[in-house]
Amino acid sequence: MTDKSQKQRMLAGELYVADDPELAADNARISAWLDRYNASNAASTADRLAMLREAFARVGDGSTIRPPFHCDYGYNITLGRGVFLNFGCVILDVVAVTIGDGTQVGPGVQILAADHPRDPAERRAMLEFGRPVTIGANVWIGGGAIVLPGVTIGDDAIVGAGAVVTRDVPAGATVVGNPAQMLATR
């Protein structure tokens, strides 16, 4: 058995303790960055793009997040080219969250890679884990939608406003409701 740090466990999608000092320091760093970013409404698009690149794993040209925005760490978020997130989005990025080129995300959307054990003893021990979220290219996610841990949304899909996405969405599909159900596939 190897001695992994709590951060290494988190990044691997294994059970970890979130209040570990290294993770608390990472969270404090992103919290300070979020204070700056969320006060940047009057900043130029180029300045906000530069700020995103300070905090995220990768940010493609032309990507925009309208403040306010919230995330856990930032360093697990990858945005393709021309990604747009509207006001009030939340990304819980304890593991990778990837959003493809040209994807548009409505206001108040939550993308949640953080998860919790189903075993009550593990929850009492303050353990949690993450499952990556992958959103393809040219996806449209309507306002107030929630994307749960481990979900993959295929290219060109549409997620209706307020939908709760609990399962993978095929490329070109439209899903709506709680839980999200497929309406159509192109």
Order of alpha helices (4+ residues) and beta strands (2+ residues): alpha-beta-alpha-alpha-beta-beta-beta-beta-beta-beta-beta-beta-beta-beta-alpha-beta-beta-beta-beta-beta-beta-beta-beta-beta
